[in-house]
Amino acid sequence: MYNNFAIYSKEGCPFCIKVKEVLEMTGQKYREYLLDVDFTREEFYDQFGSGSTFPRVILDGVLIGGYRDWETDRKSTRLNSSHRL
């Protein structure tokens, strides 16, 4: 099953790495957007709000949130049943 995950990340971010590792281990495909390559910090804050942290995880065009939000959703029935995480 293909899901439209997008991850906004930055180099050296341990939580970004964790999200990508779990998605890869579960066979999920994702598109990664990297700070200073695909977007600037200003663009990041414009899109997600001042003070937002990395990563930002989006599923099917809907913002899940940061790592803790993603981890909570990943363990929920919604993601486990519909997205096999």
N, C-alpha and C positions, 0 to 999 in steps of 0.2 A: 504494500500500500504506500503510495506516495503522498506525503503531506508537505505543505508549503511552509516550512520553517525558515525564518530569517533570523540571523544572529548578528547584532551589532556588537563588535568586540574590539579589543586593542591588544597589542603585543604585551606579553608578560602577565596577562590577567588569569589568575588561577581559576576563577569561577567561569570564565569564558571557555577555558580548556575542559573543565568538568562537563559543561553542557554539551560541547561538541563530542566528547568521548562517549557520553551516554547515548546521544543520537546515533553515532556511528555503530556502537555495540548493538543497538536495537534495529539497525538497518534503516534508519530514517535518513532521508536526504534533507539537506539544508543549503541555504545560500548564506555565506558569511560576508559581512560588510566590515571592513577594517579601518579603524581610525587612521587618519592622515594618508590613507590610500584611496578609500571610497567616499569619505566624508571628513569634514573638519569638526573640531570640538564645538565650534559655534553652531554648525548645522545639527550636530547631535543634540545640543541643548535646545535649539529651536524646535526640533521634532519631539523630544521626550521630556523637556522641561529642565530648567536650571537645577542643578544638584543631582540629576539622574546619574546612576552608576552603571558600570559594565558588568555583565552583558545586558543587553535588552533583547528579549526573545519575543518574536512575533510568530503567530501560527495562523495561517490562512487570512492574513491581513489584519488580525486582531492582536493588539499588544497583550502579551501575558504578563510581562514585567521583567524584573531582574532575576537573579539566580534563585533567591528564596521563593519568589512567586512561582517560577517555573518548577522548582522542586516540589512545591505543594501541589500544583496542578498535575505534575507528572504522576504523583502518587494517588491522585483522585480517581474516582470512577470514570469521570468524563474522559480524561486522556488515556487511561489504561484500557478502557473498552473501545473507544473510537479510534485511537491512534497507536495502540499496542506498544506503549512505553513501559 
